[in-house]
């Protein structure tokens, strides 16, 4: 088993992203569209700021990380969807 270093953790996260992207890409078009819309709504932190994350603080770091992860998953899923069969 790999030691739980930041490199190993990042590898695990990337594996999860790739699995999610592949699963999304194999869904029927309507379901895939609904999920992609749901993900895209979460790519930006909704806290009323004009430019969220312009000045990161400890208080919003968690929410910014979640929004960033949704964005990364959406990018990989879009790449998978656009791949020829």
C-alpha positions as CSV (number, residue, x, y, z in Angstrom):
1,X,0.0,0.0,0.0
2,X,1.2,3.5,-0.8
3,X,2.1,5.8,2.0
4,X,-0.4,8.6,2.5
5,X,1.8,11.5,1.2
6,X,0.4,14.4,-0.7
7,X,1.5,12.8,-4.0
8,X,-0.4,9.6,-3.1
9,X,-3.4,11.6,-2.1
10,X,-3.4,13.6,-5.3
11,X,-3.1,10.3,-7.3
12,X,-6.1,8.9,-5.5
13,X,-8.1,12.1,-6.2
14,X,-7.2,12.0,-9.9
15,X,-8.3,8.3,-10.1
16,X,-11.7,9.3,-8.6
17,X,-12.0,12.2,-11.1
18,X,-11.3,9.8,-14.0
19,X,-13.8,7.2,-12.8
20,X,-16.5,9.9,-12.4
21,X,-15.7,11.3,-15.8
22,X,-16.0,7.9,-17.4
23,X,-19.2,7.1,-15.6
24,X,-20.7,10.5,-16.7
25,X,-19.6,10.0,-20.3
26,X,-21.4,6.6,-20.5
27,X,-24.8,7.9,-19.3
28,X,-27.7,8.5,-21.6
29,X,-27.5,12.0,-23.1
30,X,-30.4,13.5,-21.1
31,X,-29.1,12.2,-17.8
32,X,-25.5,13.2,-18.7
33,X,-26.8,16.7,-19.5
34,X,-28.6,17.0,-16.1
35,X,-25.5,15.9,-14.2
36,X,-23.2,18.2,-16.1
37,X,-25.6,21.1,-15.4
38,X,-25.6,20.2,-11.7
39,X,-21.8,20.1,-11.7
40,X,-21.4,23.4,-13.6
41,X,-23.7,25.1,-11.0
42,X,-21.2,24.1,-8.3
43,X,-18.0,25.1,-10.1
44,X,-18.2,28.6,-8.6
45,X,-18.5,29.3,-4.9
46,X,-21.8,31.0,-4.3
47,X,-21.2,33.5,-1.4
48,X,-22.3,36.8,-2.9
49,X,-18.8,38.0,-3.5
50,X,-18.1,39.8,-6.8
51,X,-14.9,37.8,-7.3
52,X,-15.0,34.8,-4.9
53,X,-11.5,33.6,-4.1
54,X,-9.8,36.9,-5.0
55,X,-8.5,37.0,-1.5
56,X,-8.6,33.5,-0.2
57,X,-9.0,33.1,3.6
58,X,-9.1,30.1,5.8
59,X,-12.8,30.6,6.1
60,X,-13.5,29.9,2.4
61,X,-10.6,27.6,1.5
62,X,-12.8,24.5,1.9
63,X,-15.6,25.9,-0.3
64,X,-13.1,27.0,-2.9
65,X,-11.5,23.5,-2.9
66,X,-15.0,22.0,-3.5
67,X,-15.7,24.4,-6.4
68,X,-12.3,23.7,-7.9
69,X,-12.9,20.0,-7.7
70,X,-16.2,20.2,-9.5
71,X,-14.5,22.3,-12.2
72,X,-11.8,19.7,-12.6
73,X,-14.3,16.9,-12.8
74,X,-16.4,18.8,-15.4
75,X,-13.3,19.4,-17.6
76,X,-12.3,15.7,-17.6
77,X,-16.0,14.6,-18.2
78,X,-16.3,17.0,-21.1
79,X,-13.1,15.6,-22.6
80,X,-14.4,12.0,-22.2
81,X,-17.8,13.0,-23.7
82,X,-16.1,14.5,-26.8
83,X,-13.9,11.4,-27.4
84,X,-14.9,9.3,-30.4
85,X,-16.3,5.9,-29.4
